[in-house]
Amino acid sequence: MAKKIVFHPYAWYKMEKRGITKADVEETMREPYSMCRGKIWKKNCPKDISGYLLRAIFEGYDDILR
């Protein structure tokens, strides 16, 4: 079963400002090029979307990604 992805309001703001869709972020989180640790407890996963490098920064919990 796939984990549910919960977006923070600030993430929605930045996505709208940069023209990034929810589908782009979900694809990046589910099928990244690589996965590396970011700052404390956070993970960083990059993926090339439409010629741009999208980096999704998130925290993982038992049943959700946020």
Summary of the structure (lengths in Angstrom):
residues: 66
radius of gyration: 11.4
end to end distance: 16.5
largest distance: 32.6
contacts: 148
relative contact order: 0.24
helix: 29%
strand: 35%
